[in-house]
Amino acid sequence: MLRLMALSAVPNVLFGVAVHVARVRQALVFLTGLQLTFAALLLALSLLLMPRYGLTGVGIAWLATACALALALTATAPRWLSAAPRQP
């Protein structure tokens, strides 16, 4: 499991960048959506994989969730990276 979670550090970098960009721009809806999507997908995959694979299933779920969100964030990167920050 630890190996799978360590492998997920690579796609988690993109997730971390997106979270920090959202915090700097005060895009709370985007930030909340990211966090909720990660949590919901991780929980659903963990519940699906844990009965069959045990704790390794949670590691697989973590890696799959990180990769899925990284792919989605990569596909939409021009939209969330180039958006003009809000003026207070």
C-alpha positions in Angstrom: 0.0 0.0 0.0 2.8 2.4 0.8 4.4 1.8 -2.5 1.1 2.6 -4.3 0.6 5.8 -2.2 4.2 6.8 -2.9 3.6 6.3 -6.6 0.5 8.6 -6.4 2.8 11.5 -5.3 3.5 12.2 -8.9 -0.1 13.0 -10.0 -0.8 14.6 -6.5 1.7 17.3 -7.5 -0.8 18.6 -10.1 -3.6 18.3 -7.6 -1.6 20.4 -5.1 -0.8 23.0 -7.7 -4.5 23.3 -8.5 -5.4 23.6 -4.8 -2.9 26.3 -4.3 -3.9 28.2 -7.4 -7.5 28.1 -6.2 -6.5 29.4 -2.7 -4.5 32.2 -4.1 -7.3 33.3 -6.5 -9.9 32.7 -3.7 -11.9 30.4 -6.0 -13.7 28.6 -3.1 -16.2 26.8 -5.4 -13.4 25.3 -7.5 -11.4 24.4 -4.3 -14.3 22.8 -2.6 -15.2 20.9 -5.8 -11.7 19.6 -6.1 -11.6 18.4 -2.5 -15.1 16.9 -2.6 -14.4 15.1 -5.9 -11.2 13.6 -4.5 -12.9 12.5 -1.3 -16.0 11.0 -3.0 -14.0 9.2 -5.6 -11.5 7.8 -3.1 -14.3 6.7 -0.7 -16.3 5.0 -3.5 -13.2 3.2 -4.9 -12.1 2.2 -1.4 -15.4 0.7 -0.6 -15.4 -1.1 -3.9 -11.9 -2.5 -3.7 -11.3 -3.0 0.0 -13.4 -6.2 0.4 -11.4 -8.0 -2.3 -7.9 -6.6 -1.9 -7.9 -5.4 1.7 -5.6 -2.5 2.6 -3.9 -2.7 -0.8 -7.3 -1.9 -2.3 -7.2 1.5 -0.6 -3.8 2.1 -2.0 -5.1 1.2 -5.5 -8.1 3.5 -4.9 -5.8 6.4 -3.8 -3.6 5.9 -6.9 -6.5 5.7 -9.3 -8.2 8.7 -7.8 -5.0 10.8 -8.0 -4.5 9.7 -11.6 -8.1 10.4 -12.6 -8.0 13.9 -11.1 -4.6 14.6 -12.6 -5.9 13.7 -16.1 -9.0 15.9 -15.6 -6.9 18.8 -14.3 -4.4 18.4 -17.2 -7.2 18.5 -19.8 -8.7 21.6 -18.2 -5.4 23.3 -17.3 -5.8 26.3 -19.7 -9.1 27.1 -18.1 -8.0 27.1 -14.4 -4.5 28.4 -14.9 -5.2 31.3 -17.2 -8.3 32.6 -15.6 -7.9 36.2 -14.3 -7.9 36.5 -10.5 -10.8 38.2 -8.9 -10.5 41.8 -7.8 -11.4 42.4 -4.1 
